Amino acid sequence: MPHEAIQSNNDLTALVHRHADLMMRVAYTYLKNTADAQDVCQEVFIKLAKRPVAFTQADHEKAWVIRVTINACKDLLRSPWKKLFSPIGEPVCSIQHTDNQEVVACVLELPAKYRIVIYLYYYEGYSTAEIAGLLKRNENTVRTQLKRARELLKACMIGGFANE
């Protein structure tokens, strides 16, 4: 399957099963809103269904899904609709593991540029070079953002963010 273009409903269904969770986590990391993250996931799958892409390997497919999801999140954040209307209430994060609740809460409080780098590095296992390619940033910038994000997380874990 990874070596061919997606041509049937079965292929698209298999892609959804492989990457839906990943896309949702990336979108939620960017948007901090479940409904918006679900909308972005749907947009990405529609793009893929309308314009099938041939992938040379599974890693290429995963990187494409992440890149397109990030772009869709950025498009949503720039849209006039998003600027005019804000969600009612606090964003809800479903965390299954209670031992990680504090860490996830601190990660979600980070600025977006740090959240996505932390997510891709620690949760998806990408190297700094791969993250730089996905985010179209300099590799040294990614390393600096990781360092600063770790410092902010450490501060949060010890006693909250400095701006609180």
Backbone torsions as a table, in degrees:
resi	resn	phi	psi	omega
1	MET	NA	-45.4	-176.2
2	PRO	-62.0	-20.4	-175.7
3	HIS	-89.6	-3.7	-176.1
4	GLU	-120.6	159.4	174.2
5	ALA	-70.5	151.3	179.3
6	ILE	-76.7	120.1	-173.1
7	GLN	-123.5	-20.3	-175.9
8	SER	-125.4	168.4	176.3
9	ASN	-61.4	-35.2	179.0
10	ASN	-63.8	-40.2	177.8
11	ASP	-64.5	-43.7	179.6
12	LEU	-66.1	-40.0	177.6
13	THR	-62.3	-42.3	178.1
14	ALA	-63.1	-40.3	177.9
15	LEU	-63.7	-41.2	177.9
16	VAL	-60.3	-45.7	-179.2
17	HIS	-65.2	-34.9	-179.3
18	ARG	-73.5	-36.9	-167.6
19	HIS	-121.9	-2.1	-176.9
20	ALA	-59.9	-44.9	-178.8
21	ASP	-64.9	-43.5	178.2
22	LEU	-59.9	-47.7	-179.6
23	MET	-62.7	-41.2	-179.5
24	MET	-63.4	-42.4	179.8
25	ARG	-66.6	-41.6	178.0
26	VAL	-64.3	-46.5	-179.3
27	ALA	-64.2	-42.1	179.2
28	TYR	-66.0	-35.9	177.4
29	THR	-60.8	-39.2	179.0
30	TYR	-75.6	-45.7	-166.7
31	LEU	-98.5	-23.5	-177.9
32	LYS	55.5	33.1	-179.9
33	ASN	-148.7	120.3	-175.2
34	THR	-62.3	-44.3	-178.0
35	ALA	-63.1	-44.4	178.4
36	ASP	-65.3	-39.0	179.1
37	ALA	-63.7	-40.2	177.4
38	GLN	-65.3	-39.4	177.0
39	ASP	-61.5	-42.0	179.3
40	VAL	-64.2	-43.3	178.2
41	CYS	-58.9	-43.7	179.3
42	GLN	-63.0	-43.1	178.1
43	GLU	-59.1	-43.3	-179.0
44	VAL	-64.3	-43.0	178.8
45	PHE	-66.7	-35.1	176.6
46	ILE	-65.3	-43.2	177.3
47	LYS	-58.5	-43.1	-179.0
48	LEU	-67.5	-38.1	-179.9
49	ALA	-69.1	-36.4	-178.9
50	LYS	-75.0	-34.7	-175.9
51	ARG	-132.7	86.4	-178.1
52	PRO	-60.0	141.2	-179.2
53	VAL	-117.7	135.7	176.3
54	ALA	-89.7	124.8	-179.2
55	PHE	-105.0	138.6	-179.7
56	THR	-81.9	-26.3	179.1
57	GLN	-158.4	167.0	-175.9
58	ALA	-63.0	-36.8	179.6
59	ASP	-65.2	-36.4	177.6
60	HIS	-65.1	-41.8	178.2
61	GLU	-61.0	-46.6	-179.3
62	LYS	-63.4	-44.0	179.6
63	ALA	-63.7	-39.2	178.3
64	TRP	-63.1	-44.3	-179.9
65	VAL	-61.1	-43.9	179.7
66	ILE	-64.2	-46.5	-178.5
67	ARG	-61.5	-45.9	-179.6
68	VAL	-66.4	-37.9	177.7
69	THR	-63.7	-44.6	178.0
70	ILE	-61.1	-44.5	178.9
71	ASN	-62.3	-41.1	178.5
72	ALA	-64.7	-36.9	176.7
73	CYS	-64.5	-44.1	178.6
74	LYS	-63.1	-40.9	177.6
75	ASP	-60.9	-43.5	179.7
76	LEU	-63.8	-43.1	-179.8
77	LEU	-65.5	-27.8	179.1
78	ARG	-86.5	-12.4	-173.7
79	SER	-68.1	145.8	178.3
80	PRO	-61.0	-34.3	179.8
81	TRP	-59.5	-45.8	-178.7
82	LYS	-65.8	-34.9	-179.8
83	LYS	-71.3	-32.2	-178.1
84	LEU	-82.9	-33.5	-174.8
85	PHE	-118.9	133.6	176.7
86	SER	-117.4	153.1	-178.2
87	PRO	-66.9	150.8	177.0
88	ILE	-86.4	131.4	177.1
89	GLY	84.6	-179.1	-178.5
90	GLU	-84.6	147.7	174.6
91	PRO	-65.9	142.1	-178.7
92	VAL	-107.4	129.6	179.1
93	CYS	-115.8	123.1	178.3
94	SER	-89.7	112.2	-179.5
95	ILE	-114.4	119.1	-177.9
96	GLN	-79.0	-36.8	-175.4
97	HIS	-95.2	112.0	-176.9
98	THR	-69.1	-23.3	179.3
99	ASP	-71.8	-20.2	179.3
100	ASN	-101.4	2.7	-174.2
101	GLN	-57.8	-45.0	-178.0
102	GLU	-66.0	-40.9	179.8
103	VAL	-64.9	-47.5	-179.7
104	VAL	-62.4	-41.3	178.4
105	ALA	-61.2	-41.3	178.3
106	CYS	-67.6	-40.3	178.3
107	VAL	-62.3	-41.4	-179.5
108	LEU	-68.8	-19.0	177.7
109	GLU	-84.7	-11.9	179.7
110	LEU	-67.8	154.2	171.5
111	PRO	-59.8	152.8	-173.8
112	ALA	-55.1	-39.5	-177.2
113	LYS	-65.1	-26.9	177.6
114	TYR	-87.1	-36.8	-178.5
115	ARG	-58.1	-48.7	-175.0
116	ILE	-68.4	-36.1	178.7
117	VAL	-66.2	-45.4	177.5
118	ILE	-60.8	-44.7	-178.8
119	TYR	-61.2	-50.3	-177.0
120	LEU	-65.4	-35.9	-177.2
121	TYR	-74.7	-51.5	-173.4
122	TYR	-88.8	-37.7	-174.9
123	TYR	-90.3	-34.0	-179.0
124	GLU	-102.3	-12.8	174.2
125	GLY	78.2	21.1	177.7
126	TYR	-77.6	149.3	174.8
127	SER	-80.3	167.1	179.6
128	THR	-63.2	-34.7	178.2
129	ALA	-65.4	-42.3	179.0
130	GLU	-66.8	-39.5	178.1
131	ILE	-63.6	-42.4	178.7
132	ALA	-58.4	-41.8	177.9
133	GLY	-65.9	-42.5	-179.8
134	LEU	-65.4	-41.5	-175.5
135	LEU	-92.4	-2.7	-178.1
136	LYS	56.4	49.3	177.0
137	ARG	-124.9	161.9	175.0
138	ASN	-67.6	143.6	-179.0
139	GLU	-61.6	-38.3	177.7
140	ASN	-65.1	-33.2	176.0
141	THR	-63.8	-43.3	179.2
142	VAL	-62.1	-44.5	179.0
143	ARG	-62.1	-41.8	178.2
144	THR	-64.0	-42.6	179.1
145	GLN	-64.6	-37.6	175.9
146	LEU	-62.8	-44.9	-179.7
147	LYS	-61.1	-47.3	-179.7
148	ARG	-66.2	-38.0	178.0
149	ALA	-64.0	-42.1	177.3
150	ARG	-61.1	-41.4	178.8
151	GLU	-63.2	-43.0	178.2
152	LEU	-65.2	-40.2	178.0
153	LEU	-64.8	-40.7	178.4
154	LYS	-62.0	-44.1	178.3
155	ALA	-62.8	-40.5	179.2
156	CYS	-64.7	-44.1	-177.7
157	MET	-67.5	-33.7	-178.5
158	ILE	-78.9	-41.4	-176.8
159	GLY	-167.0	27.5	179.1
160	GLY	90.8	166.2	180.0
161	PHE	-74.7	156.2	-177.4
162	ALA	-64.9	-28.8	-177.1
163	ASN	-85.3	6.4	179.1
164	GLU	-88.6	NA	NA
